[in-house]
Amino acid sequence: MTDDRFVVGVDFGTLSGRAVVVRVSDGAELAAAVHEYAHGVVDTTLPYTGATLPPDWALQVPDDYRDVLRHAVPEAVASAGVDTDAVVGIATDFTASTPLPVLADGTPLCEVVEYRDRPHAYVKLWKHHAAQPHADRINAAAAERGEPWLARYGGFISSEWEYAKALQLLEEDRELYDRMDHWVEAADWIVWQLCGAYVRNPCTAGYKGIRQDGRYPSLDFERALHPDFAGFAHDKLGAEIGRLGGRAGGLTACAAEWTGLREGIAVAVGNVDAHVTAPAARAVEPGQMLAIMGTSTCHVMNHDRLAEVPGMCGVVDGGIVDGLYGYEAGQSGVGDIFAWHAEHHVPGSYHDAARAAGQSIHEYLTERSFSEPPGAHGLVALDWVNGNRSVLVDASLSGLVVGQTLATRAEHVYRALLEATAFGTRTIVETFAASGVPVTEFVAAGGLLTNRALMQMYADVLRMPISTIGSDQGPALGSAIHAAVAAGCHPDVLAASRAMGRIERDVYRPDPAAADVYDRLYAEYVHLHDHLGRGGNDVMKRLRAIRHEVVR
């Protein structure tokens, strides 16, 4: 007999939110809807006031997230044609780390009228990198003090995470730091909006909040960063820690009105977009690395062994599923790099030709760039246009293309940038293997799967077959899986993954001849990677410092 119960999964991305309606018995996706954020990424001027933002800032407006609940969820449910009485749960996932300062009742400080002109009152999106100096101090202090948790993060705490961004808030806008009652991840804030309860999820708490073995960094460590930062975890982060797949509460009357769903249905504990996708792709067994490839790429993997992997974003016990160590690494720019090049460095004639051919500019560039064999462009690039998340963990690094001549064309650089992101992924895979937690299967998900030439190139560069998720809605499906568990439809996430997830095995297999050429290009990439990222040559940082001084 078919189980005619349904759940809603909502994925909050960088530019939009997506809702999907899923049947709990087999994971069938009945309908989806997308709502674009009205304000998008706020990185130049503040809304409402027009105040100019400094370099490396990236903010968002929290009411844009509520709008996804108001529009995408009811639209998806209506399109699915299901009776709302049959919808038993809702779950969400978010980009991370994306924290915001709020009052005791969850009101964001940017919604307090007198704080609308204060940049620090807004959501700090994951790619807000202005806290890099604060991250540098956190890392230096942790290394000097021999903090045992530092190795769990590959030796580095990122500027994208909770502590660095909160320390920046303290030191640059003390009034707002004192005024906020909670420094809350957007992943937990949106759950708070749905069920009226502030429950921190163990995924962001572990990977982004430096919570290891049931505790945060010590009071003494926080004091070493700044005397008034002592007590940050206790005073600003303190909240119940939920369980992935657990029930955070019931849908409130207000949220029921937004979504059109029944009051009281299960609201699952929040999660991170990458980690929640693993069950959707059935990539939860030890050694299966899942790469969620979009504007950035996040690599997650479960393993039964605890290891210290240099430059990883973190390892958290139960960070993806209970009973296994969840590892995370990532690249802070992938699709964003391709879009940046297409928007700013491609001649107008290419855009005209793409339109005439009925293609997107990316389809046009991909077709032209892969018309030649590997290595024909004579280029190698570094994929640090948005900094390096793994394995160097340094947001102040920047991009580079070597080998350009007067014969170099836009499609040549485009392909070199595509290849650079694959080389960055290979660096991560090799670092994990060298640390004793080898990748036995590489699984891909995300929006970039539509570029088949790109995916084949990744298989060639990695010299590994690539399996792919069998859904276009990976994070939203993963959230739906967690909603089904929270609603009691499946006993745990692993069981729900087997019933509702889907994977297509070995879709791309490496071409040995192409792989041989990519090995040579990768060797040049490694040389540049180590020279500019590890070799003491700080030219990228010096250039960034000059820019900051001039802009200010």
N, C-alpha and C positions, 0 to 999 in steps of 0.2 A: 504494500500500500504506500502511495506517495505521501510524504510528510508535507502538508501544505502550509507550513509555517515559514515566515520570511523574516529577514533582518535587513537593516540598512547599514552600509559602511560608508563613511565620509572621509575622504582624503583631502587634507588641507595642504596645498602645494605652495610654491613661491609666488605664483601669479593668479591662482584660481583655486576653487574648491570643487570636488567632484563627489557626487553621491551615487551609489549603486544599490539596487534592490536585488537580494540574493535569496534563493531557496535553501533552507537549512539542510535538507536531506542530501543534496548532491552538488551544491554550489552553483547551480544554474543562475546566470545573471539575466534578470528579466528586463531591466531598463537602467539607464544612467542619465545623469544631467550634470552640467557644468555651469558654475557661476564665476565670472571673472571679478576679481577684486576691483572695486571702483578706484582705489588709490594705487594699486599695484605695489611696486617697490619704491619707497620714498628715499631717494638718495641724493637729491639736489636741493630741493626746497621743501619746507614744512607745509602741509595743507593748512588751510584756514588763515595762516599768517604770511606765508611766502618767505619766511626766514631761510637764509642760505645755510646749507649743511657743510661741514668740513669734509675733506677727502676721507674715503674709506668707511663712510657711514652708510647704513642700510636699515631703514625703519619700515614699519607697517602700521596700519590703522586697525585696531581690534574690531571695530564694528563691521569691517569688511568680512570678518570671519562669521559674525552673526548673520550677515546677509546670505551666506551659503546655506545656513539652516533655514532661512526664510524662503529661499528661492529654489535651490538645487534639490533639497530633500523632497518637498511636496511635488515638484515637477517630476522627479524620478518615480515616486510612488504612483502618481497619476498615470505616467506612461506605462508603468508595469501592469496597471489594471488590477491590482490586488486589493482586497478588502483590508482596510487599516486594522481591523480586528485581528487579522492574521499576522500582522507585523509584531514580533515579540521582543525586539531589541534593536539598539543602535550603538555603534562604536565609531570612534574617530582616530585618526592618526595625523601627525604634524611634522613639518620640517623641524630640525633641531640642530643646534640649540637656539630657540626663539623665545627668550624670556621677556616679561613685561612687569613693571611695578604697579601694584594694585593696593587699594584700601582693604580693610578687614572684610568688607562685604563683596570683594571681587571687582569693584569699580576701577578700571584703569585710570592712572593719573592723568593721561592725556584727555580723558573725558571730564575732568574737573576744569571748569572754564578758565580759572586763573593760571593753569599750567599748560594750556594749549600751545603756547609759544616756546615751550621748553623741550628741546629735542630728547632729553633723557626721560621724558614722561611717556614716550611712545614704546611700542614693541621694538625690540632689537632683533631684526631678522638674522637667521643663521649666518648670512654672509656679511654682517657688520664686522669689519676688521679693524676698526679704530681702537680696539682694546689690546692691540698687539704689544705695546710697551708694558701693559699691566700683566699680560701673559708672560712676558719675558721675566718680570720680577717674580711672579709666582713660581716659574720654573727654577730660577736661580735660588730662591729661598728654599724650595723643596729639596733641591740637590744638595745645597749647603747643609741642611739639617738632616739629610738622610731619611726623608719621609718615605716610609715603606710602600705607600700607595702609588708613588710616582712611576714605578716600573709597570704597574697595571695599565698605564696609559702610554706605554712605549717610551717613557722618559720625558714626555712633554705634555703640558696642559695647553690646549688651544685657545687662541683669542676668541674663537666662536662660542666658547662655553660659558657656563653660568658665573663662575668665580671671576674671570677676567672682566666680563661685562659689568658685573656688580661692583667690582673695585673701581672701574672707570666711573661709574655713577657716583660712588661715594666721593671720589676725589675731584670730580668736575661739577657736581651739583649736589652739594651736601644737604641742602634743604629737602630735595626730593627723596634722597636716600633715607633721611629721617622720617619723612612723611609716609613712605610706603610701609604697609604692614606685611606684605608678602612679595617676594621676588619669585614669580610663578612662571613655569613654562607654559607656552600657549597650548601645548598638548593637554595640560591639566586645567588650564583656564577654560577651554571650550567645554570640557566635561563638567566643570563647575557651573557653566552657563546652562547646561542641559539638565543636571540633576540637583543643583543647589548645594553640592558638597565639594569641598576642596580635598581631593585625594591625589597625592603625587604618585606617578607611575614609576615602577622600579627601573624602567629602561632609561629614561632621561635622568633620573636621579643617579643611576650608576655610571652611565657614559658621560653625561654632561655636568653632573653635580658633584663629582668626585666622592661618591658614596660607595665605600668598599667594606665588606665584612660587617655590614649593619651600622656603619657610622661614617660621618663626614670628617674632614680634616679637623685637627684639634684647635681648641681655643688659642693655644700658644702659637700655632702656625698662623692663624688669622691675625693675631696681634703683631706678629713679625712683619706682616704685609703693611699694616697700618694700625696704630693703636685703637682707632675707632671702628676698625673692621672686626675686632674681636666680638664673637657672638653672632656673626653673620648667619651661619648655618642654623643655629638655634632660634634666632630672632626672626629671620627673614625667609628661611626655607622650611622651618618646622611644620610638618603636617603628617597625617597618616600615610604610610606607604602601602599602596594596594598591590594586587597580584595581577599579572598579565592574564587576561581572560576573566578576571574577577568582575563582580558587579560593584560599581561605584555608588549606585543609587538608582532611584526611579525617575523617569522623565517628569519634570515639573509641569504645572499647568501652563506657565508662560512658554516653556519650550515646546509643549504640545501644540500650543497655538501657532508658534513659528513654523513647525514642521508638518502639522496636520496629522501627527501620530497620536496614539492613545496616551493619556497621562498614566504614569506609573510603570510603563514598560522598562525593561532592563537597559541601563546605560553602563557600558563597559568602562573599565579603567583605561585611561589614555595610552597612547603608544607613539612610536616614531615611524615615519613613513617607510624607511628602509627595513627596519626590524620586523614590522608587521607584515611585510611582503613575503618573508621567508616561508611561513605556512601556506600562503597562497600559491607559491611555486613548488610546494613540497620539497623545499630545500632546507630541511631541518636536521638531517643526519650528520654525524661528525664528518668533516672534510668537504662538505658541499659549500662552496663559496658562492653566494648570490651577489651579483653586481646590479644595483638598480641605477640604470643609466638614463639620465635626463639632463637638466641644466648643470647638475653636478652628478658625481657617481659616489654611491656609498656601497662599500663591500662588507657583507656580514657573513659570519660562519660560525656554526656550532662545533664544539669539540668536547671530548670527554677528558681532555688533558689541559691543565692550567700551565701556560707558558708566558714568558716575557718576550714580546715581539717588538723590536725597536720601531718607533714611529707609529705604532698602531694607535687608533683613537681610544681603544680601551678593551678590556675584557671584564665581563660582569657575570657572576654566577646567576644563572637564570635570566640573563638579560634579553634572551630571545624566546626560549622555552624553558620551563622548569626542568632541572636535572642535568643540564649541560652548561658548559661555559660558552657564553656568546662573545665572539670577537667582532670588532668593527675597525675598518680602515676606510679611507675615502680620498676622493679628489675634489677639490673645491671649485673646479671649473671644467666642464666637459661640453655639454650642449651650449652653455653660455659662451664658450670660446668660439664655437662654430658660428653662432649668431652674431657675435661681435665682429668677426672677420667679414661675414656676409654683409653686415650693415654698414661698416665703415671703410672697408678696403677693397670692395668689388666695384668695378666700373659700372656706370649706368647702362652701358650697352649690354652687359651681361644680364641685368635685370630685365631689359627690354626683350632680349632673346629668350629668357626663361618664360616670360609672359606669352610671347608668341608661340612657344612650344607647349603651352599649357602646363608648365612645370613650376614648382616653387623654386626659389633661388638655390635652396639646398639640394634639391633633386638635380638641377642643372649643373651645379658645381661638382656634385658627386659623379655624375655621368662623365663630365670632362676630365676630372682629376683621376678617375680610374680607367681612362682610355689608354693610359701608359702603364708599363709594368712597374713593380716596386723598384725604387731607387732612381727612376728616370728623371725625377725633378731635381736631384742633387742637393736636397735640403735635409736638415734635421732641426726639430723645434723642441723647446721645453714647454710643458703644459702648465705653466705657473702664472698665467695671465690673471688669475684670481687668487694667487698665492698657492702654497703647497700644504695640503692637509696631511698626507702620508706619503713618504715615511719621514720627511724632514720636519713637518709640523711647524711651518713658518709662513705666516700670512704676508710677510713683508717681501718675499721673493716675487719676481715678476717674469714675464714671458720673454722668449728669445727665439729668433729664427736665424739659422746659420746657413750660408751657402747661396744667398741670393745674388743674381747677376741681372744684367739688362734683359736677359732672355726669360727671367722668372715671370710667371703669370699668376693671376689671382687664384686659379685652380690648383697651381703647384703649392702655393702656401697653404691653401685650404687642406689639401691632402696631408701635407707635413703636420698640420695641427691635428688632424684626425689620428695620424700615426703617433703623435706625441702622447695623446691620451691613452692609446694602447700600450705604449712603452711605460707610462706611469703605472698602469694596472699591472704590467709584468713585474715592475719593481716591487710592488706590494706582494704579489704572489710569491716571488722568489724570497722575499724577506720572511714571510710566514713559513715557507719550507725550511729555510735555514735555521729557524727558531724551534723546529720540532713539531710544528702543526701544519703538515703539508695539505695543499689543496688537491683533493682527489677528483672533484668534478666542479666545473665552472658553469654556473647557471646565470643567465641574463634576464633582466626585466626592465621595464621602463619605456619611455617614448622613443628612444633611439633605436629600438628593435626594428622599426620600419625601414631603416637604412641597411639593406642586406649587404651591400658592399662593405660598409663599415664593420658589420658583424663578422663577415668572412675574414677581413683584415685582422680583427682581434684574435680569431682562431689561429691565423697564421703567425701573428706576433707571439702569442702565448704557447704555440705548439701544443694546443689542447683542443679537444672537441668542445663546442659550446652548446649546452642545452638551453632551452628558453621556456619561460613561463607560458602556459597555455591560456592566458587571459590578457586583454588589453587594459584591465583595471586592477593591476597588481595590489597597490596599497589599499584601495577601497575594498577589494575582495578580501584582503588580509584582515581589514577592520571588521568586515562582515563575519568572518570566521570567529573573531574574538567576541563579537556580539552574540553569536550563536552559543558560545560557551557561557557567556555571562547570563544568558537567558535559560541555561540549563538544557539546551538541545543536544549538546555533546558533552562527554565527561571532562575533556581537557583539550588543549590546543592541538596536541599531536593527533588525537582522534578526529578532531574537526578538520585538520589539514588533510588527512587521508580521505575523508568524505567529500570535502568541498574544494580542495586545492587541485591544481593541474600543472603538468610539466610535459614538454616535448623533448625527448632525449636526442642528443648529438645532432642537432639541426645543422650545425656548421662543423666541418672537419678541416684540419689544417692542410694546406697545399705545401708539400715539402720544398718545392723549388722556391716559392714565394717566401717561405719561412727562412730559407738560407739567406736571402737578401735582407730580410728584416733583422736577422741576427747581427749582420754587419752594421746596419743602421742603429740598432739598439746599443751596440758597443759604443758608438759615438755619442748616443744619448746619455749613457752611463758616465762617459768621460765628462761631458758638460754638467750633468747632474751633480757629480761629486765635486767638480772643480768650483762651481758657483754655489752649490748648496752646502758643501762640507769642507771645501778646501781653503777657507779663510779669505776668499776673494769677495769682498762686500760691496762690489760696484752697484748691485741692484739696490741695496739698502741705502747707499750714499745718494743715489739718484732720487730715491723716494724721499729722503730727508730734505734734499734741496727743494723738491716739489712742495713738500709740506711747509717749509719756511716761506717760500714765495707766495703760496696761496694764502697763508695766514697773514 
